[in-house]
Amino acid sequence: MTIPIQSISRLLPQTQCRECGYEGCLPYARALSAGEAPVNLCAPGGETVMKDIADLLGKPYLAPAKTQIKAVALIDEAVCIGCTACIRACPVDAIMGASKLMHTVISDECTGCGLCVAPCPVDCIDMVPVSQPFLPSARRFSTSAEPRFAAAEHAQSRFERHTARKQRDDAERKALLAQREAAVKAKQAAQAQAQIAATSAAFNPMDLIAKAMAKAQSQQDKLVSSDNREDFKARQIEEAKERAELRRAQRDAKYGNEAEKAAAIEFLRRYKAAQEAVKEAR
């Protein structure tokens, strides 16, 4: 029969010290329930917890793999640089402080896990032995009358609150980063759109065509003033007739009969001579 994980977890001290090799008390309880871990890995629980787990699982007693002296963390506040490394490491939020400010341990809430010691870059945290048989000393989040289970229940409640706070902080941080990223992308898109609009306004081909047509019309209006308007119209008519005769002569020279070809060739010869005379005159 498989023993419920919560029944096993209840026997553990809930210090989350990781001395068992797992990430906390609940992962160790899962491994015990699955038969994947021995019963003697809980260092702070010692022989008492080992026997309770062995009895629950129906397994033989084993000598504790390691033991842990009851101790609470103490920060040398004169040496502390306020890096917050210990605050991030504490699984029950038993350390108070802020970045670049002095930190201090709430001794009644300390479970003695020792996880804050290694991250400290200035080695200002010591584990001070205490006489209490069960840590933490605080019990306000517990309903159990037995000190061992009262301490474990309080520590578990603090750990759950710590986990919920971290998840909330992570969610808020991700939301803030996403908001900032969206703002940056929106700004970049607006800048790109503005640049495209400016470029289009500067190099719009329709505007260039309109300007060219307006310029040509202006030049034509200057040529066709009120004084020479009739002469200009007459000249345009003559030029149109000349172009029509040229096209007709070119067609007759290619497709006409003998008489039409002869007349067309004569016209083209005279037209060419006239064009050359105009060029020489210029």
C-alpha positions in Angstrom: 0.0 0.0 0.0 1.3 3.4 -0.9 1.6 5.8 2.0 0.2 9.3 1.3 2.9 11.9 0.8 1.4 14.3 3.2 1.4 11.7 6.0 5.2 11.3 5.4 5.8 15.1 5.1 4.0 15.7 8.4 6.8 13.7 10.2 9.6 15.9 8.8 10.7 19.1 10.6 9.9 21.4 7.5 13.2 23.3 7.8 13.8 22.9 4.1 17.5 22.5 4.8 18.2 20.2 1.8 20.6 18.1 3.9 18.8 15.1 2.6 19.9 15.9 -1.0 16.4 16.9 -2.1 15.1 20.5 -2.7 13.0 20.5 0.5 10.9 18.4 2.9 8.1 17.7 0.4 10.3 16.4 -2.4 12.0 14.1 0.1 8.6 12.9 1.2 7.6 12.2 -2.4 10.8 10.1 -2.8 10.1 8.2 0.4 6.5 7.5 -0.8 7.8 6.2 -4.1 10.4 4.0 -2.4 13.2 6.0 -4.0 14.9 7.2 -0.8 16.1 5.7 2.4 14.5 6.6 5.7 17.6 8.0 7.4 18.4 11.2 5.4 16.7 13.8 7.5 19.6 15.5 9.4 17.6 17.9 11.7 15.1 15.2 12.5 17.7 12.7 13.5 16.9 9.3 15.0 13.4 10.3 16.1 12.2 11.2 12.6 14.0 8.2 11.0 12.1 5.8 13.3 8.7 7.4 12.7 9.2 7.3 9.0 10.4 3.7 9.1 7.4 2.7 11.2 5.0 4.4 8.9 6.6 2.8 5.8 7.2 -0.6 7.4 10.9 -0.5 6.8 13.8 -1.4 9.1 15.6 1.3 11.2 18.9 2.7 9.8 21.5 4.8 11.5 21.0 8.5 10.6 23.1 9.4 7.6 24.1 12.7 9.2 23.1 14.8 12.2 22.6 18.5 12.6 23.1 20.5 15.8 20.3 22.8 16.6 21.5 26.4 15.8 20.1 29.7 14.5 21.8 32.1 12.2 23.4 35.3 13.5 24.6 38.1 11.3 27.6 40.2 12.2 25.8 43.5 11.4 29.1 45.5 11.5 30.5 43.4 8.6 27.2 43.0 6.6 27.3 44.9 3.3 23.6 44.6 2.6 23.9 42.4 -0.5 20.5 40.6 0.2 22.1 37.2 -0.8 21.0 35.7 2.6 17.5 37.1 2.3 17.0 35.4 -1.1 18.4 32.1 0.3 16.2 32.0 3.4 13.2 29.6 2.8 11.1 31.1 5.6 11.8 34.9 5.3 13.5 35.0 8.7 16.0 37.7 7.6 15.1 41.4 7.5 17.0 44.0 5.5 17.2 45.9 2.2 19.8 46.4 -0.5 22.9 48.1 0.8 21.4 48.3 4.3 22.2 46.1 7.4 20.5 42.7 7.6 19.4 40.9 10.8 17.9 37.5 11.6 14.5 37.1 13.3 15.8 34.4 15.6 12.4 33.1 16.6 11.6 32.4 13.0 14.9 30.8 12.1 14.7 27.1 11.4 18.4 26.5 11.5 18.6 25.3 7.9 22.0 27.1 7.4 21.1 28.0 3.7 22.0 31.6 4.3 25.7 30.9 5.3 27.2 29.8 1.9 25.8 32.7 -0.2 27.3 35.4 2.0 30.2 37.0 0.2 31.8 38.5 3.3 31.3 35.5 5.6 29.4 37.5 8.3 26.9 34.8 9.2 27.4 32.2 11.9 25.2 29.4 13.1 24.9 29.7 16.9 23.9 26.6 18.9 20.7 26.8 20.9 19.1 24.7 23.6 15.6 24.4 22.0 15.0 20.8 20.8 12.8 22.0 17.9 13.1 25.0 15.6 11.7 27.5 14.9 10.9 28.8 18.4 7.8 30.7 17.0 4.5 28.7 17.0 1.8 31.2 16.1 1.0 29.5 12.8 0.4 26.1 14.4 -2.5 24.4 16.1 -0.6 21.4 17.4 0.0 21.0 21.1 3.1 18.8 20.6 6.2 21.1 20.3 7.8 19.0 17.6 4.8 19.2 15.3 4.0 22.7 16.3 7.4 23.9 15.2 7.1 21.9 11.9 3.7 23.3 11.2 4.8 26.9 11.8 7.9 26.4 9.6 5.8 24.9 6.8 3.4 27.8 7.0 6.2 30.3 6.7 7.7 28.4 3.8 4.4 28.3 2.0 4.0 32.1 2.5 7.6 32.6 1.3 6.9 30.5 -1.8 3.7 32.4 -2.6 5.5 35.7 -2.2 8.3 34.7 -4.5 5.7 33.5 -7.1 3.9 36.8 -6.8 7.1 38.9 -7.0 8.2 36.8 -10.1 4.8 37.4 -11.8 4.9 41.1 -11.1 8.5 41.3 -12.3 7.6 39.4 -15.5 4.6 41.6 -16.1 6.7 44.8 -15.6 9.3 43.5 -18.0 6.7 42.6 -20.5 5.1 46.1 -20.1 8.5 47.8 -20.6 9.2 45.6 -23.7 5.8 46.4 -25.2 6.5 50.1 -24.6 9.9 49.9 -26.3 8.4 48.0 -29.2 5.6 50.6 -29.5 8.1 53.4 -29.4 10.2 51.8 -32.1 7.2 51.1 -34.3 6.1 54.8 -33.9 9.6 56.0 -34.8 9.7 53.7 -37.8 6.3 54.8 -39.0 7.3 58.5 -38.6 10.5 57.9 -40.6 8.5 56.2 -43.3 6.0 59.0 -43.4 8.8 61.6 -43.5 10.6 59.7 -46.3 7.4 59.3 -48.3 6.6 63.0 -47.9 10.1 63.9 -49.1 10.2 61.5 -52.1 6.6 61.1 -53.1 6.7 60.5 -56.9 3.2 62.0 -57.4 4.4 65.2 -55.8 7.4 65.3 -58.1 5.1 64.7 -61.1 2.7 67.4 -60.0 5.6 69.9 -59.5 7.0 69.1 -63.0 3.6 69.6 -64.6 3.1 72.8 -62.8 6.5 74.0 -63.9 5.8 73.1 -67.5 2.5 74.8 -67.4 4.1 77.9 -66.0 6.7 77.9 -68.8 4.0 77.4 -71.4 1.9 80.2 -69.9 4.9 82.5 -70.2 5.4 81.6 -73.9 1.7 82.0 -74.7 1.2 85.5 -73.5 -1.7 87.6 -74.5 0.5 89.3 -77.2 1.5 86.2 -79.1 -1.3 83.7 -78.3 -2.6 83.7 -81.9 0.8 83.2 -83.4 1.5 80.4 -80.9 -1.7 78.6 -81.9 -0.9 79.0 -85.6 2.6 77.6 -85.0 1.2 74.6 -83.1 -1.2 73.9 -86.0 1.6 74.1 -88.6 3.8 71.8 -86.5 0.9 69.3 -86.2 0.3 69.4 -90.0 4.0 68.9 -90.6 4.1 65.9 -88.3 1.1 64.4 -90.0 2.7 64.8 -93.5 5.9 63.3 -92.2 4.1 60.2 -90.9 2.1 59.9 -94.2 5.3 60.2 -96.2 7.0 57.5 -94.1 4.0 55.2 -94.6 3.8 55.8 -98.4 7.6 55.3 -98.8 7.1 51.8 -97.3 3.7 50.7 -98.4 2.6 53.0 -101.3 2.5 52.5 -105.1 5.3 53.7 -107.3 4.0 57.3 -107.6 3.3 57.6 -103.9 6.7 56.2 -103.1 8.4 58.7 -105.4 6.5 61.6 -103.9 7.2 60.4 -100.4 10.9 60.1 -101.0 11.0 63.6 -102.4 9.2 64.9 -99.4 11.5 63.1 -97.0 14.5 64.5 -98.8 13.2 68.1 -98.6 12.2 67.5 -94.9 15.7 66.3 -94.0 17.3 69.2 -95.8 15.1 71.6 -93.9 16.0 70.0 -90.5 19.7 70.2 -91.3 19.3 73.9 -92.2 17.6 74.5 -88.9 20.4 72.8 -87.0 23.0 74.9 -88.9 21.1 78.1 -88.1 21.3 77.3 -84.4 
